[in-house]
C-alpha cells in the first residue's frame, strides 16, 4: 500500500472512532511496526494527529477514550509474555510481591501460580489469574473500581497498599518520556508509587511501545526503578536514553533473553 493510501486509512480511522492503534495500521495496511510508527510521526509533524501509547488519536479526542484493559490485552502479546517470563525469574519463594495494574503484569501473575509466596494486587485480572491456587497466597486490595483498567483505586486502596512491606513491586505504565513514567490515571499512579516506596526492589514492565510516549500524569521516574524490563522491539535511541537513568533488561519476544 502506498504511503498516501496509508495516510488516508489512518486519518479515516481516527475520524471514525477517535483513535487508531499501531496494530490496526499494521494489519490493515500490511506494513511493519516501524513503518506504521513512522507514518504516525509524519502525520503528527504535519499537525494532523497526536501520538499516544500504542497508536494515535485525533487532536480533539478526549482522554476519556483511554484504551480498555481488554483492548490492551490484544496488543503485543508475545512481547508481554517474554517480559513477564524474565520478571518471574526475579521472584523468590516466600517473597511478598506487589502487582500493579496492566496487561503485562497480568501475564506475570499467571507465571506466579503455584509459587510459595504472598501476592498483593490492586488488579482484578491479576487476582483472577492467581485465584484458586492453594500454594500462592493472594490479597486483592479493594476500593473504588476503575473499569477501564479493571483495577482498584482511591483512598481506601491507597491505605491498604501502604500497610504492607513488599520484597518487590512490579509496576506498569502507559508511557515513558525521558525519565518520566506516566499513566492516564493519577489515582493509579499514586498507588503504584506508594507500593514502590514500601518495597525493597522496584521493577518496571514496559514493552517497546511505551517508550517515547507521554500520558496525562507523571507518577515517578526511571531513577526510582531498579530494573526496567522491555522487549527487543525497542528503538536503539529509546534504549540508549533509558539507560542513562536505569538498568534496562531487553528480552526477545520468543522468550530468549537478549541484551541490546
N, C-alpha and C positions, 0 to 999 in steps of 0.2 A: 504494500500500500504506500502511495506517495505521501510525503510529509504533509502536503496541503490537504490530502484526504484525511490524514490522522487528525490534523487540527480541526477539521470540520466535525469529526466524530467527538473529539474531546469537548469542544465548546457546545455541541449539541447535547451531550450527556449532562453537562453542567446546567444548561438552560432547563433541561427536563426535570432533573432531580436535585440540583444544587451542588452536587459533589460527584467526583469520579475517582476511582482508585487506580493505582498503577496496574494492579492485576487485571482489572477490567479493560484497560487500554491494551495490555499485552495480549489478552485473549481475543479482543475484537479486531485488533489491527495486525496481529501476527508478528509482533516485534519483541525485542528483548527488554528486560527490566531497564537496562541502561538507556536504550533508545526512548522508552516511554518517559523516563525522568528527564532526559534532555529536551524532549518536546514540551514538557511541563515548565521546565526552566525558561525556555524561549518564550512561551506564551506568558509566563509571569513577567519576564523582562519587557514584553510588549504592553503590559498593564491590562491583560485580558482575564487573568485569574490570579488566585493566591494559592501557593502550595501549602499543604498541611501534611502531617504524618501519613504516609501511605498513599498519597494522591494529591488532589487539588479541589478547591471549592470556588464558587463564584464570589466576586468581590463584595456582593451584598448578602452573602449567605450567612445565616445565623449560626453561631457556635452551638446552638441547641441541637444542631444536626450532627453532633459527635457520633462517630461510628459506634454501634452497639457491640456488646461482648460477642454476640453471635456472628456479626459481620467480621469482626477482627479474627475470630477463630478460623475462618476460612482462608485467611491470608498467611502466606509464608510458613506453612505448617512444618515442612521439613527443617527449615532453619530454626524454628522454635523448639522442635523436638531435640535437635542437636545441642542447642544451648542448654536445654533442661537436663540432658544427659550429663553434661560436664558439671552443671550445678549440683546434681545429685551426688556426684563423686566427692564433693566437698563436705558433705554432711556425714557425721559420725553417729554411731549408735549412742543413745541416751542424750543427744543434743536437745536443746529447746529451740525450736525453729519458728520464726515468723514468716508467713507467706502473705504478701500483699495482693491486691487485685491485678488482673491481667491474664491474658491467654497463655503467655509463656510460663508464667508462674503456675498456672493450672496444669500445664504439662509436667512441671516439676513435681507437683503434688501426686500425680499418678505414679511417678517413679519412687515415691517415698512409701508407698503401701508396703506393709509387711516389715518395715524397719522399726526397731525398738527406740522410739523417740517420742517427744511431745511436740505437736504442731499447733500453733496458734494462728488463726487466719481470720481476716475480715471478708474473704472471698467465698461466696456461696458455692461457685463451681469447684473451687479447690477443696472445700469441705466435702462436697458430694463425691469427689474423686477418692477421698480417703474414708468416707463413711462405710460402715460395715466391716472395716478392718479391725480385727481384735488385737493386733500387735501394736499398731501405731495409735497413740492416744491423741485425739484431736479436739481442740476447742474452737468453736465458731463464735466469734465476738459479734454480738448483736448491736442493734441501734437503729438508725434511720436507713431504710433500704434504698439504695440507688439502683434503679432498674437498668440504667444504661450499661453499667459495668457489672451488675449483679453482685454488688458488694455493699458493706455496711459502713456508714459514716456518721458524723455528729459527735456531740459532747459525750454521750454515753459510750460510744465506741472508743473514743479517744481515752476516756478514763480507764477503760478495761485494758486497752493496749498498753498504756503506761504502767499498769500494775505488774506486768511480767518483766523478768530479766531473761534475755534471749542469748543463746550461744551465737546464733547467726540470723540475719534478716535478709530475705530475698525480696527485692522490690522491682517494679517495672516503671515505665513512663510512656508518655505519648510523643515526646520529642527531646532531643539533646541538641543544644545550640551553644557552641563554645563549651564552657564548663557548666552551663545551666541544664539542670534536669527538670523537665516541665511536664505538667499534667493539665487536663482541661479543668478538673475539679479541685479547687483549693482545699476542700474538706478531705478528699482522698490524699492529697499531697501532705497535709499536716499530719495525718495519721501515719503515713509511711515514714516521714521524717522523725516522728516520735519513736517509732519502732527502731529506726537506726540509732537514735540516741540512747536507747536502753539495750543495745546489742553489742556483743564483743566483736563480731565480724559483720561486714557490710558488703552485700553483693547486689549489683545491678544487672538484670537480664534485659538485654535490648538488642533486637535484631537490627540488621543494617538499615532498614527503612526509617529508623528513629533518629538517625544522625543527620545533622544539618537541617533540622526542623525544630520549630518552637511552638509550643501550645500556650494556652492562656496564662497558666500560673507556674512560676518557678518555685519549687519547694525544697530543693537542695542543690548541691554542687557535686561535680565529679570528684572534687577534692575530699568529699565526705565518704567516698566509697573506697573499699579495699581492692575490689576487683570488679571490672565490667566484663561481662561475657557477651560476645556477639558472634555473628556468622561471617563466613568468608565472602559475602556479597558486599561488605563494607568498602567504600571508596578509599583509596590509599591516602588521599588528603584528609578525609574524615578520621581515619585511624591515627595518622600522624598527629593531628590536633588533639584527639582524645588522650593520646599517650603523653602529652605534656602535662596532663592533670592526674591521670590514674593509670594503674596497671590494667592492660586490656588483654583478655584471652580470646583468640579467634578460633572458632571451630568450623569444620566443614559440614555442609548440610547433610552429607551422607553419614555423619556421625564420627568421622575420624578427625581428631584434633589437628589443627594446623596453625602454627604461629606465622602471621604475616610479617 
